[in-house]
Amino acid sequence: MAVKKKTTKKKVAKKKVARKKVAKKKAATKKAAAKKTPAKKIAKKKTTAKKKAAKKKAATNKPPVKKKAAAKKTPAKKIAKKKTTAKKKAATKKTARRRGSVDEVHSFTPYKIVKGEDYMNEEQTAHFQEILNDWKQGLMQEVDRTVHHMQDEAANFPDPNDRASQESEFAMELRTRDRERKLIKKIDESLANLESGDYGYCEDCGIEIGIRRLEARPTANLCIDCKSLEEIRERQRG
């Protein structure tokens, strides 16, 4: 009887241990299942949230990209217009220089001075008369060219920058032509002095101005000393 009781007790103890193991396994599987399912759900939620955020970003970022492109295009056009106006200004300056400044005398062959010859003889007067007439003719051609150029180029540009550049170009040309008009008047006075025999002599002291000085400045009416004194007086007044 004692042996039977012991065996039954062992069997009961084994059954209890087996039940405990089964219960532990069930609890572990339940925990694993409980852990696995929310992880998947959380991952799905995260992916869906990321997709929604990406869609929102794409929807919000599309219109500003167009605006940026438009904003970039407009300054590019303005820069191109500014470049064209700058090129036009540079071209007008070059043409103004090429046409000849107010003080520029056309090319001529210098007079060969012979020893013992009289000052302002017939050959010298003819030489300077030719220089003055050629210079006057060139200036008159430039005046006519300016008038035709302003008539041809005059246009109502829609862009205010183009209009301003055209107005400044015309104003510059008119200023240079006004100076040339005054110079033409001086040339006429010099031609009149040639005819009267007063050309080539200083108006203040009456001495000879000199052939080389007159070739450099055909409208000169003062010698170097008197001209330098006049410049000193002007500086003191100014």
Backbone as CSV, one residue per row, in Angstrom:
resi,resn,N_x,N_y,N_z,CA_x,CA_y,CA_z,C_x,C_y,C_z
1,MET,0.838,-1.203,0.000,0.000,0.000,0.000,0.868,1.245,0.000
2,ALA,1.908,1.196,0.698,2.809,2.353,0.793,3.461,2.637,-0.542
3,VAL,3.742,1.577,-1.275,4.390,1.745,-2.588,3.441,2.365,-3.574
4,LYS,2.170,1.982,-3.547,1.147,2.545,-4.446,0.953,4.027,-4.190
5,LYS,0.923,4.420,-2.933,0.719,5.825,-2.579,1.884,6.687,-3.111
6,LYS,3.093,6.120,-2.984,4.252,6.877,-3.448,4.190,7.073,-4.954
7,THR,3.803,6.018,-5.692,3.747,6.113,-7.159,2.677,7.092,-7.591
8,THR,1.564,7.047,-6.907,0.475,7.969,-7.257,0.899,9.407,-6.981
9,LYS,1.605,9.604,-5.871,2.080,10.955,-5.561,3.055,11.444,-6.621
10,LYS,3.968,10.565,-7.071,4.923,10.955,-8.109,4.212,11.312,-9.395
11,LYS,3.167,10.488,-9.724,2.429,10.759,-10.957,1.718,12.098,-10.891
12,VAL,1.157,12.361,-9.717,0.447,13.634,-9.529,1.432,14.793,-9.637
13,ALA,2.609,14.594,-9.018,3.618,15.664,-9.088,4.080,15.881,-10.518
14,LYS,4.276,14.800,-11.279,4.674,14.925,-12.680,3.606,15.624,-13.490
15,LYS,2.334,15.255,-13.192,1.236,15.896,-13.930,1.189,17.392,-13.637
16,LYS,1.442,17.741,-12.374,1.443,19.162,-12.002,2.562,19.914,-12.726
17,VAL,3.750,19.257,-12.758,4.886,19.906,-13.450,4.580,20.088,-14.939
18,ALA,3.964,18.979,-15.513,3.610,19.066,-16.945,2.583,20.159,-17.173
19,ARG,1.604,20.260,-16.255,0.579,21.308,-16.402,1.217,22.705,-16.302
20,LYS,2.146,22.838,-15.343,2.822,24.125,-15.190,3.598,24.492,-16.443
21,LYS,4.294,23.464,-17.038,5.050,23.732,-18.266,4.134,24.153,-19.405
22,VAL,3.008,23.452,-19.489,2.042,23.784,-20.552,1.498,25.191,-20.342
23,ALA,1.217,25.471,-19.071,0.691,26.807,-18.767,1.727,27.893,-19.095
24,LYS,2.995,27.609,-18.763,4.061,28.568,-19.085,4.199,28.769,-20.587
25,LYS,4.116,27.613,-21.338,4.222,27.710,-22.799,3.071,28.536,-23.377
26,LYS,1.880,28.297,-22.859,0.706,29.045,-23.338,0.865,30.545,-23.040
27,ALA,1.346,30.805,-21.816,1.530,32.213,-21.446,2.588,32.874,-22.324
28,ALA,3.689,32.130,-22.606,4.757,32.679,-23.466,4.236,32.928,-24.875
29,THR,3.437,31.938,-25.395,2.897,32.118,-26.754,1.920,33.290,-26.793
30,LYS,1.111,33.421,-25.715,0.168,34.550,-25.664,0.905,35.883,-25.629
31,LYS,1.978,35.907,-24.809,2.761,37.142,-24.729,3.418,37.469,-26.067
32,ALA,3.976,36.420,-26.710,4.629,36.634,-28.015,3.622,37.122,-29.045
33,ALA,2.423,36.452,-28.983,1.381,36.873,-29.923,0.926,38.294,-29.627
34,ALA,0.797,38.581,-28.312,0.378,39.935,-27.933,1.438,40.966,-28.325
35,LYS,2.733,40.597,-28.240,3.801,41.508,-28.615,3.885,41.688,-30.130
36,LYS,3.706,40.583,-30.868,3.848,40.633,-32.320,2.736,41.453,-32.975
37,THR,1.578,41.290,-32.586,0.456,41.959,-33.260,0.527,43.485,-33.118
38,PRO,0.768,44.038,-31.936,0.851,45.498,-31.892,2.052,46.066,-32.628
39,ALA,3.179,45.315,-32.715,4.354,45.798,-33.451,4.013,45.952,-34.926
40,LYS,3.284,44.970,-35.447,2.887,45.051,-36.851,1.941,46.221,-37.072
41,LYS,0.999,46.340,-36.120,0.049,47.446,-36.250,0.755,48.805,-36.166
42,ILE,1.721,48.890,-35.256,2.467,50.156,-35.112,3.262,50.461,-36.372
43,ALA,3.896,49.409,-36.952,4.659,49.592,-38.189,3.751,50.053,-39.321
44,LYS,2.560,49.422,-39.391,1.602,49.823,-40.431,1.156,51.265,-40.235
45,LYS,0.883,51.595,-38.964,0.481,52.979,-38.676,1.569,53.973,-39.057
46,LYS,2.827,53.620,-38.760,3.938,54.500,-39.092,4.068,54.691,-40.606
47,THR,3.962,53.570,-41.347,4.074,53.661,-42.808,2.947,54.494,-43.389
48,THR,1.729,54.283,-42.869,0.592,55.067,-43.372,0.755,56.550,-43.031
49,ALA,1.266,56.806,-41.804,1.494,58.209,-41.416,2.564,58.846,-42.286
50,LYS,3.641,58.100,-42.605,4.688,58.620,-43.474,4.160,58.908,-44.865
51,LYS,3.325,57.990,-45.372,2.753,58.201,-46.705,1.868,59.442,-46.738
52,LYS,1.060,59.609,-45.699,0.196,60.794,-45.629,1.027,62.087,-45.563
53,ALA,2.091,62.047,-44.731,2.949,63.226,-44.618,3.643,63.541,-45.943
54,ALA,4.069,62.472,-46.658,4.716,62.683,-47.957,3.736,63.277,-48.960
55,LYS,2.486,62.782,-48.939,1.469,63.339,-49.845,1.194,64.808,-49.537
56,LYS,1.112,65.130,-48.243,0.879,66.534,-47.855,2.026,67.431,-48.307
57,LYS,3.263,66.951,-48.121,4.425,67.733,-48.541,4.425,67.957,-50.049
58,ALA,4.090,66.862,-50.777,4.052,66.994,-52.236,2.969,67.973,-52.669
59,ALA,1.809,67.907,-51.988,0.713,68.824,-52.348,1.052,70.265,-52.000
60,THR,1.760,70.470,-50.876,2.099,71.842,-50.468,3.297,72.379,-51.220
61,ASN,4.212,71.505,-51.665,5.424,71.960,-52.338,5.233,72.228,-53.829
62,LYS,4.219,71.725,-54.462,4.035,71.924,-55.902,3.831,73.376,-56.297
63,PRO,2.881,74.126,-55.694,2.692,75.516,-56.134,3.881,76.431,-55.918
64,PRO,4.624,76.326,-54.760,5.782,77.202,-54.608,6.881,76.983,-55.628
65,VAL,7.006,75.721,-56.134,8.026,75.460,-57.142,7.730,76.260,-58.397
66,LYS,6.451,76.332,-58.801,6.067,77.125,-59.968,6.353,78.600,-59.741
67,LYS,6.039,79.075,-58.541,6.272,80.475,-58.212,7.757,80.819,-58.271
68,LYS,8.591,79.889,-57.767,10.032,80.131,-57.802,10.532,80.210,-59.233
69,ALA,10.014,79.298,-60.085,10.430,79.320,-61.482,10.020,80.620,-62.143
70,ALA,8.786,81.083,-61.853,8.332,82.343,-62.434,9.153,83.512,-61.917
71,ALA,9.478,83.465,-60.605,10.277,84.542,-60.032,11.683,84.562,-60.609
72,LYS,12.200,83.375,-60.971,13.520,83.334,-61.573,13.501,83.829,-63.012
73,LYS,12.387,83.572,-63.736,12.303,83.975,-65.137,12.253,85.483,-65.286
74,THR,11.488,86.148,-64.441,11.330,87.597,-64.593,12.640,88.357,-64.402
75,PRO,13.450,88.037,-63.362,14.706,88.775,-63.289,15.656,88.476,-64.424
76,ALA,15.582,87.252,-64.976,16.438,86.927,-66.115,16.111,87.820,-67.301
77,LYS,14.825,88.062,-67.520,14.433,88.959,-68.614,14.933,90.373,-68.349
78,LYS,14.786,90.812,-67.100,15.249,92.164,-66.758,16.753,92.301,-66.942
79,ILE,17.482,91.254,-66.542,18.937,91.282,-66.697,19.314,91.352,-68.178
80,ALA,18.572,90.571,-69.008,18.844,90.610,-70.449,18.573,91.993,-71.025
81,LYS,17.474,92.634,-70.558,17.161,93.987,-71.038,18.224,94.980,-70.596
82,LYS,18.680,94.838,-69.351,19.728,95.730,-68.862,21.009,95.559,-69.666
83,LYS,21.321,94.308,-70.015,22.519,94.059,-70.812,22.404,94.708,-72.185
84,THR,21.197,94.585,-72.797,21.006,95.186,-74.119,21.123,96.708,-74.058
85,THR,20.528,97.299,-72.995,20.628,98.758,-72.851,22.071,99.187,-72.611
86,ALA,22.803,98.381,-71.794,24.211,98.711,-71.552,25.019,98.612,-72.841
87,LYS,24.711,97.588,-73.656,25.406,97.450,-74.936,25.098,98.630,-75.857
88,LYS,23.816,99.061,-75.834,23.440,100.213,-76.665,24.191,101.464,-76.232
89,LYS,24.282,101.666,-74.904,25.004,102.839,-74.400,26.473,102.797,-74.792
90,ALA,27.065,101.592,-74.652,28.480,101.468,-75.034,28.670,101.711,-76.521
91,ALA,27.704,101.217,-77.332,27.801,101.431,-78.774,27.673,102.900,-79.127
92,THR,26.753,103.604,-78.438,26.592,105.036,-78.712,27.841,105.826,-78.315
93,LYS,28.461,105.421,-77.164,29.696,106.091,-76.754,30.806,105.864,-77.772
94,LYS,30.884,104.618,-78.263,31.911,104.316,-79.251,31.685,105.108,-80.534
95,THR,30.398,105.172,-80.968,30.094,105.922,-82.188,30.394,107.400,-81.993
96,ALA,30.094,107.906,-80.772,30.394,109.318,-80.506,31.894,109.577,-80.563
97,ARG,32.693,108.634,-80.021,34.138,108.797,-80.094,34.634,108.648,-81.533
98,ARG,34.019,107.663,-82.258,34.439,107.411,-83.615,34.107,108.576,-84.530
99,ARG,32.960,109.203,-84.275,32.558,110.324,-85.112,33.491,111.514,-84.965
100,GLY,34.199,111.544,-83.917,35.151,112.633,-83.720,34.681,113.560,-82.640
101,SER,35.540,113.761,-81.671,35.202,114.686,-80.609,35.260,116.109,-81.122
102,VAL,34.844,117.039,-80.286,34.771,118.440,-80.693,36.152,118.986,-81.027
103,ASP,37.162,118.572,-80.280,38.512,119.129,-80.449,39.347,118.370,-81.476
104,GLU,38.771,117.311,-82.064,39.573,116.484,-82.975,39.628,117.131,-84.355
105,VAL,40.823,117.273,-84.887,41.041,117.817,-86.227,41.309,116.655,-87.173
106,HIS,40.750,116.738,-88.378,40.973,115.685,-89.357,42.446,115.625,-89.755
107,SER,42.842,114.466,-90.262,44.249,114.253,-90.613,44.667,115.179,-91.763
108,PHE,45.894,115.655,-91.682,46.450,116.536,-92.705,47.969,116.369,-92.707
109,THR,48.573,116.788,-93.777,50.033,116.730,-93.858,50.617,117.994,-93.227
110,PRO,51.508,117.846,-92.268,52.088,119.033,-91.617,52.839,119.918,-92.616
111,TYR,52.823,121.186,-92.310,53.486,122.168,-93.182,54.994,122.094,-92.974
112,LYS,55.742,122.115,-94.089,57.198,122.105,-94.025,57.704,123.550,-93.973
113,ILE,58.263,123.873,-92.833,58.752,125.243,-92.633,60.108,125.407,-93.326
114,VAL,60.205,126.476,-94.119,61.458,126.798,-94.826,62.109,127.984,-94.117
115,LYS,63.429,127.893,-93.959,64.153,128.991,-93.281,64.092,130.282,-94.112
116,GLY,63.853,131.383,-93.405,63.835,132.679,-94.049,62.514,133.076,-94.673
117,GLU,61.516,132.190,-94.667,60.226,132.547,-95.259,59.420,133.419,-94.301
118,ASP,58.535,134.204,-94.862,57.700,135.101,-94.068,56.626,134.316,-93.322
119,TYR,56.270,134.852,-92.153,55.206,134.233,-91.338,53.853,134.590,-91.955
120,MET,53.014,133.597,-92.088,51.686,133.703,-92.665,51.744,134.238,-94.116
121,ASN,52.602,133.594,-94.877,52.639,133.890,-96.307,51.484,133.180,-97.019
122,GLU,51.476,133.215,-98.327,50.353,132.656,-99.088,50.244,131.140,-98.903
123,GLU,51.361,130.450,-98.872,51.332,128.991,-98.696,50.802,128.608,-97.311
124,GLN,51.226,129.319,-96.304,50.761,129.026,-94.941,49.271,129.343,-94.791
125,THR,48.836,130.456,-95.305,47.406,130.798,-95.227,46.557,129.788,-95.989
126,ALA,47.029,129.336,-97.151,46.300,128.316,-97.913,46.260,126.993,-97.135
127,HIS,47.363,126.671,-96.479,47.437,125.441,-95.673,46.405,125.462,-94.543
128,PHE,46.357,126.574,-93.803,45.415,126.644,-92.678,43.973,126.842,-93.158
129,GLN,43.800,127.473,-94.291,42.449,127.602,-94.836,41.883,126.230,-95.217
130,GLU,42.731,125.387,-95.775,42.306,124.027,-96.118,41.960,123.226,-94.859
131,ILE,42.802,123.360,-93.823,42.536,122.637,-92.563,41.207,123.080,-91.955
132,LEU,40.970,124.386,-91.900,39.744,124.915,-91.291,38.508,124.523,-92.095
133,ASN,38.580,124.574,-93.410,37.426,124.204,-94.235,37.096,122.717,-94.117
134,ASP,38.140,121.862,-94.107,37.904,120.420,-93.941,37.297,120.113,-92.582
135,TRP,37.793,120.766,-91.563,37.271,120.562,-90.199,35.807,121.000,-90.112
136,LYS,35.502,122.160,-90.694,34.125,122.667,-90.681,33.194,121.733,-91.450
137,GLN,33.654,121.240,-92.583,32.830,120.341,-93.383,32.544,119.038,-92.637
138,GLY,33.557,118.501,-91.945,33.345,117.276,-91.159,32.356,117.487,-90.032
139,LEU,32.437,118.638,-89.358,31.501,118.923,-88.272,30.073,119.096,-88.794
140,MET,29.926,119.726,-89.958,28.600,119.898,-90.548,27.995,118.552,-90.935
141,GLN,28.825,117.647,-91.430,28.337,116.308,-91.759,27.882,115.559,-90.506
142,GLU,28.612,115.746,-89.417,28.227,115.095,-88.169,26.900,115.643,-87.643
143,VAL,26.673,116.935,-87.817,25.410,117.530,-87.372,24.250,116.944,-88.166
144,ASP,24.417,116.848,-89.486,23.364,116.263,-90.325,23.142,114.793,-89.993
145,ARG,24.238,114.085,-89.726,24.125,112.671,-89.378,23.380,112.493,-88.055
146,THR,23.626,113.367,-87.121,22.932,113.285,-85.825,21.439,113.508,-85.995
147,VAL,21.067,114.467,-86.822,19.641,114.748,-87.045,18.960,113.532,-87.665
148,HIS,19.578,112.934,-88.677,18.998,111.748,-89.319,18.960,110.565,-88.362
149,HIS,20.000,110.427,-87.558,20.044,109.319,-86.588,18.921,109.446,-85.560
150,MET,18.678,110.645,-85.066,17.612,110.852,-84.086,16.237,110.649,-84.708
151,GLN,16.088,111.004,-85.978,14.806,110.770,-86.651,14.553,109.294,-86.884
152,ASP,15.608,108.550,-87.220,15.443,107.113,-87.492,15.260,106.309,-86.221
153,GLU,16.001,106.675,-85.175,15.981,105.893,-83.941,14.863,106.305,-82.990
154,ALA,14.179,107.403,-83.270,13.115,107.864,-82.360,11.968,106.861,-82.374
155,ALA,11.652,106.316,-81.204,10.562,105.343,-81.075,10.072,105.358,-79.638
156,ASN,8.789,104.986,-79.480,8.190,104.904,-78.149,8.352,103.475,-77.624
157,PHE,9.363,103.278,-76.820,9.600,101.952,-76.248,8.649,101.719,-75.071
158,PRO,8.100,100.494,-74.967,7.208,100.216,-73.819,7.952,100.129,-72.499
159,ASP,9.194,99.703,-72.562,9.983,99.554,-71.330,10.530,100.920,-70.915
160,PRO,10.327,101.344,-69.664,10.853,102.655,-69.235,12.371,102.718,-69.242
161,ASN,13.047,101.585,-69.018,14.518,101.582,-69.056,15.033,101.899,-70.458
162,ASP,14.372,101.330,-71.474,14.768,101.608,-72.854,14.515,103.065,-73.218
163,ARG,13.386,103.594,-72.742,13.090,104.998,-73.020,14.114,105.919,-72.370
164,ALA,14.480,105.592,-71.127,15.470,106.425,-70.419,16.826,106.370,-71.102
165,SER,17.237,105.180,-71.555,18.528,105.063,-72.243,18.521,105.826,-73.566
166,GLN,17.371,105.785,-74.271,17.285,106.533,-75.528,17.345,108.040,-75.284
167,GLU,16.650,108.490,-74.242,16.660,109.922,-73.929,18.063,110.389,-73.523
168,SER,18.744,109.576,-72.736,20.111,109.956,-72.335,21.057,109.970,-73.534
169,GLU,20.858,109.019,-74.449,21.690,108.980,-75.667,21.466,110.235,-76.507
170,PHE,20.187,110.599,-76.689,19.881,111.792,-77.483,20.413,113.063,-76.805
171,ALA,20.292,113.117,-75.478,20.785,114.298,-74.745,22.296,114.433,-74.891
172,MET,23.012,113.298,-74.826,24.467,113.337,-74.989,24.851,113.801,-76.393
173,GLU,24.148,113.288,-77.400,24.450,113.697,-78.768,24.147,115.177,-78.980
174,LEU,23.052,115.653,-78.399,22.709,117.070,-78.549,23.747,117.972,-77.873
175,ARG,24.264,117.523,-76.709,25.303,118.318,-76.039,26.567,118.411,-76.889
176,THR,26.967,117.267,-77.454,28.172,117.286,-78.288,27.961,118.130,-79.547
177,ARG,26.774,118.038,-80.108,26.510,118.835,-81.310,26.414,120.326,-80.982
178,ASP,25.967,120.669,-79.786,25.936,122.076,-79.386,27.360,122.624,-79.262
179,ARG,28.238,121.825,-78.699,29.647,122.234,-78.616,30.249,122.370,-80.013
180,GLU,29.879,121.463,-80.909,30.387,121.545,-82.271,29.847,122.784,-82.988
181,ARG,28.607,123.156,-82.688,28.035,124.370,-83.290,28.841,125.607,-82.867
182,LYS,29.205,125.644,-81.580,30.040,126.752,-81.104,31.418,126.733,-81.759
183,LEU,31.936,125.522,-81.976,33.240,125.397,-82.616,33.181,125.849,-84.075
184,ILE,32.073,125.548,-84.750,31.903,126.010,-86.138,31.930,127.533,-86.188
185,LYS,31.333,128.152,-85.176,31.365,129.619,-85.106,32.804,130.123,-84.969
186,LYS,33.618,129.459,-84.138,35.027,129.850,-83.993,35.801,129.638,-85.290
187,ILE,35.473,128.561,-86.002,36.143,128.294,-87.279,35.825,129.405,-88.280
188,ASP,34.548,129.841,-88.298,34.175,130.955,-89.199,34.944,132.232,-88.841
189,GLU,35.122,132.474,-87.536,35.901,133.650,-87.114,37.364,133.529,-87.557
190,SER,37.914,132.325,-87.458,39.306,132.119,-87.891,39.447,132.312,-89.396
191,LEU,38.456,131.848,-90.165,38.494,132.047,-91.619,38.403,133.539,-91.966
192,ALA,37.580,134.259,-91.207,37.490,135.709,-91.425,38.814,136.393,-91.098
193,ASN,39.500,135.951,-90.050,40.814,136.509,-89.707,41.855,136.187,-90.781
194,LEU,41.727,135.016,-91.408,42.635,134.683,-92.498,42.481,135.658,-93.665
195,GLU,41.231,135.961,-93.962,40.991,136.898,-95.074,41.475,138.313,-94.745
196,SER,41.318,138.717,-93.473,41.744,140.072,-93.086,43.235,140.172,-92.798
197,GLY,43.916,139.024,-92.611,45.348,139.036,-92.328,45.683,139.053,-90.853
198,ASP,44.694,138.876,-89.980,44.936,138.857,-88.526,45.137,137.449,-87.970
199,TYR,45.004,136.447,-88.813,45.121,135.056,-88.338,46.576,134.733,-88.012
200,GLY,46.747,134.014,-86.887,48.081,133.570,-86.491,48.779,134.484,-85.520
201,TYR,48.134,135.565,-85.094,48.730,136.509,-84.145,47.895,136.553,-82.860
202,CYS,48.585,136.710,-81.737,47.919,136.722,-80.430,47.077,137.985,-80.287
203,GLU,45.866,137.803,-79.770,44.962,138.944,-79.599,45.375,139.834,-78.436
204,ASP,46.097,139.284,-77.452,46.494,140.083,-76.280,47.826,140.812,-76.491
205,CYS,48.847,140.077,-76.873,50.180,140.689,-76.995,50.587,140.958,-78.430
206,GLY,49.928,140.346,-79.407,50.209,140.613,-80.813,51.371,139.848,-81.399
207,ILE,52.007,138.928,-80.642,53.148,138.176,-81.194,52.622,136.977,-82.001
208,GLU,53.533,136.296,-82.693,53.150,135.148,-83.516,52.772,133.947,-82.635
209,ILE,51.673,133.320,-82.975,51.230,132.134,-82.217,52.104,130.937,-82.556
210,GLY,52.482,130.778,-83.813,53.349,129.665,-84.218,52.606,128.659,-85.089
211,ILE,53.325,128.104,-86.064,52.722,127.169,-87.027,52.290,125.874,-86.338
212,ARG,53.163,125.330,-85.510,52.857,124.033,-84.882,51.694,124.146,-83.892
213,ARG,51.620,125.242,-83.184,50.489,125.443,-82.263,49.191,125.614,-83.042
214,LEU,49.237,126.302,-84.156,48.036,126.480,-84.970,47.613,125.173,-85.640
215,GLU,48.577,124.327,-85.976,48.202,123.017,-86.531,47.544,122.139,-85.477
216,ALA,48.019,122.250,-84.226,47.392,121.480,-83.141,46.030,122.040,-82.774
217,ARG,45.901,123.373,-82.830,44.636,124.036,-82.481,44.404,125.160,-83.493
218,PRO,43.748,124.870,-84.637,43.623,125.885,-85.691,42.809,127.107,-85.286
219,THR,41.967,126.996,-84.269,41.157,128.142,-83.839,41.815,128.927,-82.708
220,ALA,43.073,128.668,-82.424,43.754,129.360,-81.325,43.929,130.833,-81.667
221,ASN,43.574,131.698,-80.706,43.736,133.141,-80.884,44.666,133.767,-79.843
222,LEU,45.308,132.917,-79.027,46.252,133.387,-78.016,47.535,132.564,-78.109
223,CYS,48.639,133.201,-77.773,49.903,132.467,-77.721,49.945,131.606,-76.452
224,ILE,50.998,130.825,-76.309,51.074,129.888,-75.167,51.152,130.643,-73.852
225,ASP,51.944,131.726,-73.796,52.100,132.474,-72.547,50.790,133.131,-72.121
226,CYS,50.126,133.786,-73.054,48.860,134.460,-72.727,47.780,133.440,-72.357
227,LYS,47.782,132.288,-73.030,46.798,131.243,-72.713,47.027,130.691,-71.320
228,SER,48.274,130.471,-70.950,48.576,129.957,-69.610,48.192,130.980,-68.538
229,LEU,48.416,132.273,-68.800,48.002,133.313,-67.858,46.480,133.356,-67.709
230,GLU,45.794,133.185,-68.801,44.332,133.172,-68.756,43.809,131.994,-67.938
231,GLU,44.426,130.843,-68.098,44.022,129.663,-67.321,44.275,129.866,-65.836
232,ILE,45.389,130.526,-65.489,45.692,130.813,-64.074,44.644,131.758,-63.484
233,ARG,44.245,132.772,-64.254,43.226,133.687,-63.775,41.875,132.993,-63.572
234,GLU,41.545,132.121,-64.490,40.282,131.375,-64.363,40.294,130.486,-63.113
235,ARG,41.430,129.876,-62.839,41.530,129.044,-61.634,41.381,129.887,-60.370
236,GLN,41.980,131.070,-60.372,41.878,131.934,-59.205,40.437,132.427,-59.001
237,ARG,39.760,132.711,-60.118,38.355,133.126,-60.006,37.475,131.986,-59.534
238,GLY,37.759,130.808,-60.055,36.940,129.647,-59.682,37.178,129.210,-58.268
